[in-house]
Amino acid sequence: MKTESDSILYGNSPVVSIVTVCLNSEPYMEKTIQSVLNQTYPYVEYIIVDGGSNDGTISTIKKYEDRITKWISEPDEGIYDAMNKGISLCKGDIIYCLNSGDYLYNKNILRKVAEQFFDSSVMGVYGNVEVRDEMGNNRIRGSEVTYNTLLYKRVCHQALFVRKTLFDEFGKFSTSYKLSSDHEFVIKCIKKYRHSFVYLNETIAVYMSGGMSCMQMKKTKLEDLKILSSNYDPVRFLLGAAVCLAVIVKYKLPGISKL
């Protein structure tokens, strides 16, 4: 694995900067780290941002620190603030965020993604994630999206790789949102570069889901409404708003989902 002292591009091979944020993640951290370190693609910069863990998370990080480009541990203002800290530390050409507890699907996935960026016109690559819950159930989530389908679809950030220049252009994740800032970022990117994002029909990562509560879903959709109102014309916004409100009603009245 190349370190921060190396140059950023190796011929046509871009460096992929991976950011992992964590807080008291001792039971899950090692699997996340190993999934990055075991990649066959060699040009990887690995950044870990810890929020001030007081369990064994730091010990796990130190176990691998000779293969981690940089890690820090300090309090943050939430997940997006932590992700932004990591992005600020990145020197690579491509940025990817993989949270603690999630892990790359196989050892070859970074190589497959990086190959897509050999085309200089490609600004982003996204794929699928395997969502697993605590009961062992799993499902594949992901499909090709457009600017219009982002009114009611999302791209999981665990499945998204973008050129660093997009963060320079659009800014980092907004900390005014707690649940949907990555969705806002994707909408802004695809709105301008709709023909420069590639859907790779591969499972990128395994995403561990503890399940979203009714309150969390309501908050997510309320944030989505604000984001859609700022990024779509009134007609499109009304379509997206209808979907958001339908989901809120479904979660507020659970019996509706059985109808």
Helices and strands as residue ranges (DSSP letters): E 9-10, E 13-14, E 16-22, H 26-37, E 44-50, H 57-63, E 70-73, H 79-89, E 94-97, E 103-104, H 109-116, E 124-132, E 138-141, G 149-151, G 157-159, E 160-163, H 164-170, H 181-192, E 197-208, H 214-231, H 234-252, G 254-258
